[in-house]
Amino acid sequence: MNPIQSYIGQSRRDFLTSTASGIGLLALASMLRDEGLLAADDLPDAADPLAPRPPHFAPKAKACICIYLEGAPSQIDLFDPKPKLRELDGQQLPESFTKNVRFAFIQKETARVMGSPRTFTPRGQCGMELSDYLPNIGSCADDIALVRSMHTEQFNHHPGQLMMNCGVPTFGRPSVGAWINYGLGSESKNLPGYVVLNAGRGTSGGASNWSSGFLPSTYQGVLFRNQGEPVLNLNNPAGLSDDLQRTTIKALRELNSKRLEQQGDPEINSRIAAYELAFRMQAAAPELIDLKGESRETLDAYGIDRADPAKGGRGGVGAGGGTGVFRQFALNCLLARRLVERGVRFVNIYHASWDHHSDLELELGFNCQMADQPVAALLKDLKRRGLLDSTLVIWTSEFGRTPLGENRPGFKAVTGRDHHPFAFSIWMAGGGIKGGQVIGTTDELGWNVVDEPIHINDFHATILHLFGLNHMKLTYRFQGRDFRLTDVAGNVVTKLLA
């Protein structure tokens, strides 16, 4: 059919809803603006879903690096000293503590308190008490806001990971990084707005932790590798030249644009953007992982060339998530800084596993030795380059660990802790955070929050606020309802703000 005839044959509805013509889109925007429901600059750029968009108000953060330690590090051994636990070590708690409480593995009838052997020392001018397992992070205490009063309803890993990453413990919801890129777009033209870096054996939640959910797939996290081909299948196959690739991308754009006119499906626009971004990434991604421009001083600070130390215990050398994790994790921390420098909005660093049901002292020590140096180096490197003020850095997980030792049947000795959702610790730095402070307290056993409780919905509301986004206004209509990251809850924790 002649192309002109196809347009003549369009129905009135086809013509008005054609995304390419823009008339339907403009008409809708005009009606919404007339009713005060849409600001003039609120409409996403249909040609580029990741085009930068203005925030609701002036932001403090431009980028975020979220260090997610899957499995739940023990806050009692790292961030929340409890001398009373040592005093009560080996004793049974009153039934009132455990009545109606669900555990993943603990047998309540025979469970006993387990004190921590760790030494806590005041660090920095602020005097923040941190474990001897984190000496390098301790040197950054004055830049860190430590929250000891986090709590959640989830006590198993996958629901807990979904809750911390997506705001609800169910599948199909967008992650924090996806929401931020949906709200603000990306300043990077040649890299995704949301990048995921993995070390260790991988999270039990997998890609659901960085999903775009019901948002267009443009906003989902893109998994990068820290060696070899940065993104699988990114390179051209043998015999395909850049010119031929460019011609192919142009043809695909024309075909997809025609389909977009017919269907009006925003996922087609995401597909167009993905093809074109992948073409630009073919040059940008290899440059990202080429560290020739980094000084030896910087590489040594991150510990790029560290080898995994030999260790015993359950799982042998690979108990921290496999072999080579010291280098992988350090490299991911350095790549996160390089990604932020190149305009990437949100970077996730995942490492598994910190799920220490046994051999806690040995394996937590192994993981902290792996993470402490590069995380501290990241904070100091960002600060030295003038990037920390605009880059939010987060250390988090899905929940904490119990003050009780885990007495799971079949264990020869009690050497670990079970899952604990009622009180755990996270920290934040940079990006508008007021460092050098501890927020919230737990009781003398570390069982419950007694002061300044912060729920995950509050945590997310605060992250969005730092990016200049009102968590109640950042919504997406899906199946007849306006959804948001914080669901129907959440309050900004003003005490965290600088």
Steps between C-alpha positions, in 0.01 A plus 500: 500500500611853425613667830274799427201267464579343840476841667180589310353171620567578866201531727457815707607303812808362320599850397454654844672217688795485261806558721713597202259775391503627858150647467334256738783543749483878478123497533520288815776720642295812429195360678705394803672837521164679478384297799821575690608137498813534288778755494629618164828314538364182665447312175775246419674541167342235278807498274737432792348342813823569692527868408574706815189637668471761776439388860211621715738722697873570524686171558804430713591173323563446130605136520482205739732207565310238701720228652267209568638219716262214439426267787506757783824598678484471877438849637581373850853415385554807279293806589296463819713406806312314773711437815193348668509212254844402622375510856205276415687274257361147513187594694142454386282801434164544672217348298354849448781575252434204270129438545314533167831577325576310181859397426646349187690223683533563876339251737351734760480251785875447520637825355760693698647850490824528305728790584736659249878459534560816298666812637324831434700822494387864465605627157539849355424827671139384536602200715290250304555151643587248230632145502865405470394312185455838323815708569506673160131588494550624856747757365205649303269523803462879480349466150260220597149511644451167677140386549463237774120503502400351164219247505294295256224239500688247287716229655594289196748601236311538174200688643742707707708587196192601303388716792834679527547542126142552382303620804268197517575128546326390178608447140437743217582831667768747387823528696632822653742555212223454244277753679778760515582460130129519417471821699820673391636327190873458455782741426700228324454475124721196446428286806177384668351717771497201737789252520534186714835351605516155659760317709475171681246234422210734420194601700213260556267770364696529176377744236177567692712726723580738213186456293300781341179317593204661328710800393633492141799267479726796413524569873613155619853433623751378242736232629865582424795265533833618635710301255476381141200627305339758739150406387432159350437505123593868479782452248430459129530150356795435272464665160252768606655843446409816690347651184280196444404499866405870478287433192332208676415712806354770274281247320383352831409846623288567191321167530439538873384860458242385249382235742490759776267713287266206460505365855592791728677252730770678710702177509568549128654836583709324767614253235607780267693669779662169603630426150650845465648503850656158438665637185650792693603269785715295265762772531420632849482171693848367412645842586326480837682184609836608355689610811818616326421859591476424871811564710676222688418688819128480422511131405687418820258706711207293373699177532446398138787251502418333831470123494246315711668391825494132582237417760335200655147460621183402315553537128877542517653784301176553309284571803492870413321421176759321288862550405641835394244704695758735651597625154141491367359707782787753498470539124125555527556781750743670262270446202215655699700821533582494129133445412392797712766714334345408164152610597341170608220581743481184713757226561430183698789297638374160615702242690385165635509357750492646852250238620699367796289237673825339618874578505405864553830622641710343227279577202389848605867580551576373149226713343592811694862462400375486141267802520652736758795630298330562162186655650707743705715570193184578302384755758841666514543497122160661443579761763843577351346549155222725629232240422390391848280804558288402198534121524296309755678187626295236683599183690194280550342154503159339547500468882736425791602207721362373829654559845431129547738241366354274234436151636370340183465119528803328357748773594776363723554839665328839515729730302265724300190717510156472339303762304379801701259756349413695817817710524800532272756753380578673171707807420497783247757760396530790256222628274345734757538272802611648832800288593657434836180397676323190630122488464279272705567262786409143581444339838792361699474167318461646151161332470263792437523864399433729796568841345457660154375193308554520124304272270616411149223721357646793697846412371374509140312825553825655624701373203250651256502827696878523463449479124244781508202265462186506712427134570125567502506668159731258319230263375423272207150392402472126457184288491288794608708605799773757557794306643802643678824365647386557859161335436257665746753590771834671549627819661821686423751463786596865533767425759703328229511811284792744499 
